[in-house]
Amino acid sequence: MPSLTVNEARTRATSIAVTSYDVQLDLTRGDQAFHSRTTIEFRSRDHQDSFLDVAPAELHSVRLNKRPVDVTELHDGRLHLRDLADENVVEVDALMAYSHDGEGLHRAVDPEDGQAYVYAMAFLPAPRIFACFDQPDLKAPYRVTVRAPEQCTVLGNGAATQVQPGVWSLAETKPLSTYFVTLVAGPYHSLRAEHDGIPLGLHCRQSLAPHLDKDAEELFSVTAACFDEYHRLFGIRYPFGEYHQAFVPEFNAGAMENPGCVTFSDDLVFKAPATDNLRATRAMVVAHEMAHQWFGDLVTMQWWDDLWLNESFAEYMGYRVTSEVTPFTDVRAEFALSRKAWGMAADQRTSTHPVAGNGARDAKEALTNFDGISYTKGAASLRQLNAYLGDEAFLAGVVDHLHRHSYGNATLTDLVQSWEQASGKGRPRMGRRVAAHRGVGHAGLPHRRCRARGHYAPQRIAH
Ligand SMILES: [Zn+2]
């Protein structure tokens, strides 16, 4: 598939607005592929041609406003849409392949008991799961229906209800970017609780059940404390209904902040007695992903070149909140001594780059230089900015930003404007300042280059 350019994304977002997605997935078609039927309602502002993103194993049929579209016109994951009306409906019927690389709808078989589990990772490969307009600033509500083997539990962004044996209906979501859509299905072991009116769930594969049970109290306790703190700091209720934390197999990153259903690597379900350091890291990942529910999910970057801000903010808040409201009060020392070294090491290389303002022309380019600088140097920069503005103004700016752009998209410039108004201070010219501070790290400490993803990277738990 060609990488979406920023110009293509701007043109498409100017031309169309997506009203809703209705996604029906059938996971009972064998272990190689699943059936995906998507109905998208969208408006055309200018009646200009547009295109849909879809990457199927087989494209069965496409209808646009009840007229068939020639499926042989699908090229490189794009389907041209012509003759658009003010209001449009496109229906796409396809067979999609399960993935085994952690992207798309990943299917894993537990070698311990032979049971199969699937989960969706839509960050960039959303068109491998359902047809869509795959860019962060075309948000829409989702209605998802899933047919799954009867022994499966199904989870997703909206609360899941089994409406008949093996058929699950997920509650309609708030407007979401395509890359947040997830689905978790399998004979998962589940633990449920509630905090402050928010239904909570912890989930893992059956063979890890005793280990999750052992740590469930700690995980629920950290989750509850983080919710209380984010509610206090942001003054906005958690907006996505239920909050599930699914520890999924063969996840190739640390975690992903899908609204309402965060997926984590099940390496974070500890099979052996864990050190305090490992438990603190896990608590920080919980806090990091929860910060994204507001900053990232409720308000989302307009384009991928602000992904660093998404991650740096979650990194900063994750360490801050973990140190202040969980038993792991010294986690910031871990950041200073170890985690930040990841960014420092990246800063020593010829591939070093400014934290912000890297000016990506397409989605892949935006993610090429996405590394420890984007997480930890960015987080350290935000902490410096907090010191410059004062905590009250820093938070007031963030709250203003979250209110102003709820369920929409925003940029670094928007956030800086909120900080300017909240603090009365001039623009900190963040990109240039950060760019000028290169080369201050020291090399040689263990690190792992972050894979280009909009979520917590597994650097810390990889060694
Ligand atoms: Zn993250």
Boltz pocket constraint, residues with backbone or C-beta under 6 A from the ligand:
constraints:
  - pocket:
      binder: B
      contacts: [[A, 255], [A, 257], [A, 288], [A, 289], [A, 292], [A, 310], [A, 311], [A, 314], [A, 315], [A, 454], [A, 455], [A, 456], [A, 457]]
      max_distance: 6.0
